Structures are given as C-alpha cells and as structure tokens.
Amino acid sequence: MPAAGASVLLLRACLALLASPIYLLSFLGMWEPFCRKIFFPFILDKLSVIHDKKSKKHKQELFRNLPDFRGPSGALRLLEIGTGSGANFQFYPPGCRVTCTDINPGFQEGLARNMKKNEHLQFERFVVAAGEDLGQVPSGSVDVVVATLVLCSVSSVGSTLREVLRVLRPGGAFYFLEHVAAEHSSWRYFWQQVCYPTWKLVFAGCCLTRELWKDLEEAKFSELKIQHISVAMPWMPIKPHIVGYGVK
Ligand SMILES: C[S@@+](CC[C@H](N)C(=O)[O-])C[C@H]1O[C@@H](n2cnc3c(N)ncnc32)[C@H](O)[C@@H]1O
C-alpha cells in the first residue's frame, strides 16, 4: 500500500467510522463468512451487470483471438481463475472446454445460471482453489488461462502468475482485464488511497492501488500485450484498467 498523507488518513478514519458496524463484525470474526457466502456474491451480481455492460466491447476485442490458442488436438482447454458467476462465458468460442476455479464456492447460483445460458461451452469441472495454488491442475495442461477483476484480490500476484505459467502449455496464453492504481497525481488516486482499507474489508480483499502491469511485465511471458484503458464507471474507484494477454 502506498504512503498516505495526513488528509488521506483523516478521510480514511471518517470512512472507517461510517463503516464501523462492518469493522465491529470483522473484529468479532462474523463479517468475513457473511461477506464470502452472502454479501459479496449478491453485490457482485448487481455490480457486474453495470461493469459487464461497460466492458463488453473491450472483452469482445480481448477474447477475439482465443481460437488461435487451440491445442494440437483442435480443442481449446480454458481455465478461469476467480470465475465468480461466469461473466466471461459469453465471450468464449463454441466447444471451448472450460474449467472454473474460485477461492469462494459461494457463487454457485449465478454460476449455474450462466452455465445454462452458455450451452455452446463444455464445462469440465469446478475447482475450489486460490489462484496462488492451483495444485489440482496438472502442469502444462491448459491452452488458455483467464482472470478478470481477480488479481486485485489475490494475496500474492507473483505466486498467482507463477501458477498461471505452470498450468499453461508452452505457447498458451493468459488473458486478463484488471482495474489498477490511477495516475499518482490524480484525484482518483487520492480517493483510491482514502477508500483502500474500508474497500478491501467490504469487498473481500479487493485492493484499489495495485500497479499490476508491473507484475505482468516481471512475470516470464515470452510475449506480452497490455493496453491501458478506462472502462467508463465515473463514480467508482475501480478505474483505470489494463487489458491484454501474455504468451508462455
Ligand atoms: C470481482 S470478482 C470477479 C469475478 C469474475 N472474474 C468477473 O469478472 O466477473 C473477483 C473474484 O475473484 C475471486 N478470488 C478472490 N481471491 C481469489 C484467489 N486468491 N484465488 C482465486 N480467486 C479469487 C473471488 O472469489 C471472486 O469470484
């Protein structure tokens, strides 16, 4: 987390005061289970309606060349990290063999709904696992890994990217769309710093100020395409974004 000035600390304290019931529940060990099972799946369902609409054209463009990464057998074996309710299924090509993974199994309802809506896909299995430890997935066994709005929440971005590279076959690709820290001199970055601790608590570990393009550049992809974009969500601190893919 970046260093914060006095005004940031003061505003943080005000926000924490407003959210004090949540801090209290967290202190009593009651917030995290409630957040994981009920609050986060519910709120994500509502927020993703807006985010999906705004990011649709970026995702269409991002996933357009997915078929280029089909394996030698002609199949496209895709593993998604932090699948949530499956907002990306509609962008995967027909016949794509999808493995869903998430640290939180609380999204079953939305996931089942989206699986039903996307009969053009072959769903292989759902693995409850953190992106940092995909031990249940054999090395070199998938053609494509996808993570959208997930790297903000993993406890270690470096370990997650190492796991991505391990499970990908040589020549396979990692697709991402993530929100990142705003320009340091901007008001948005100021508010990202103010909201940071409370936002992280309320939204299941989501960090607002990660400079994820740096982690991606440091990971050992043989080719990396990153675009800095802004999905139009004027009143939200989850902006700007990076979108692209890295080839193993
Ligand atoms: C903001 S949601 C995004 C869901 C979906 N990818 C989308 O774009 O709508 C973040 C997702 O990442 C999952 N997640 C958080 N930490 C994770 C971790 N360490 N490993 C795997 N998934 C994680 C959450 O459970 C949640 O499903």
The ligand as an SDF file (V2000), in Angstrom:
LIG
                    3D

 27 29  0  0  0  0  0  0  0  0999 V2000
  -14.5990   -9.1050   -8.5980 C   0  0  0  0  0  0  0  0  0  0  0  0
  -14.8360  -10.8230   -8.6950 S   0  0  0  0  0  0  0  0  0  0  0  0
  -14.6650  -11.0990  -10.4300 C   0  0  0  0  0  0  0  0  0  0  0  0
  -15.4000  -12.3020  -10.9130 C   0  0  0  0  0  0  0  0  0  0  0  0
  -15.2990  -12.5750  -12.4160 C   0  0  0  0  0  0  0  0  0  0  0  0
  -13.9570  -12.9370  -12.7720 N   0  0  0  0  0  0  0  0  0  0  0  0
  -15.7850  -11.3860  -13.2070 C   0  0  0  0  0  0  0  0  0  0  0  0
  -15.0090  -10.8030  -13.9650 O   0  0  0  0  0  0  0  0  0  0  0  0
  -16.9690  -11.0410  -13.0710 O   0  0  0  0  0  0  0  0  0  0  0  0
  -13.3720  -11.4900   -8.0010 C   0  0  0  0  0  0  0  0  0  0  0  0
  -13.3800  -12.9890   -7.9860 C   0  0  0  0  0  0  0  0  0  0  0  0
  -12.0790  -13.4570   -7.6180 O   0  0  0  0  0  0  0  0  0  0  0  0
  -12.2200  -14.4660   -6.6430 C   0  0  0  0  0  0  0  0  0  0  0  0
  -10.9780  -14.5180   -5.8550 N   0  0  0  0  0  0  0  0  0  0  0  0
  -10.5710  -13.6940   -4.8820 C   0  0  0  0  0  0  0  0  0  0  0  0
   -9.3710  -14.0570   -4.4120 N   0  0  0  0  0  0  0  0  0  0  0  0
   -9.0130  -15.1460   -5.1180 C   0  0  0  0  0  0  0  0  0  0  0  0
   -7.8730  -16.0010   -5.1010 C   0  0  0  0  0  0  0  0  0  0  0  0
   -6.8590  -15.7920   -4.2590 N   0  0  0  0  0  0  0  0  0  0  0  0
   -7.8450  -17.0360   -5.9630 N   0  0  0  0  0  0  0  0  0  0  0  0
   -8.8720  -17.2470   -6.8290 C   0  0  0  0  0  0  0  0  0  0  0  0
   -9.9650  -16.4850   -6.8940 N   0  0  0  0  0  0  0  0  0  0  0  0
  -10.0330  -15.4440   -6.0440 C   0  0  0  0  0  0  0  0  0  0  0  0
  -13.4440  -14.0490   -5.8500 C   0  0  0  0  0  0  0  0  0  0  0  0
  -13.9840  -15.1100   -5.0970 O   0  0  0  0  0  0  0  0  0  0  0  0
  -14.3490  -13.5720   -6.9660 C   0  0  0  0  0  0  0  0  0  0  0  0
  -15.0450  -14.6100   -7.5600 O   0  0  0  0  0  0  0  0  0  0  0  0
  1  2  1  0
  2  3  1  0
  2 10  1  0
  3  4  1  0
  4  5  1  0
  5  6  1  0
  5  7  1  0
  7  8  2  0
  7  9  1  0
 10 11  1  0
 11 12  1  0
 11 26  1  0
 12 13  1  0
 13 14  1  0
 13 24  1  0
 14 15  1  0
 14 23  1  0
 15 16  2  0
 16 17  1  0
 17 18  1  0
 17 23  2  0
 18 19  1  0
 18 20  2  0
 20 21  1  0
 21 22  2  0
 22 23  1  0
 24 25  1  0
 24 26  1  0
 26 27  1  0
M  CHG  2   2   1   9  -1
M  END
$$$$
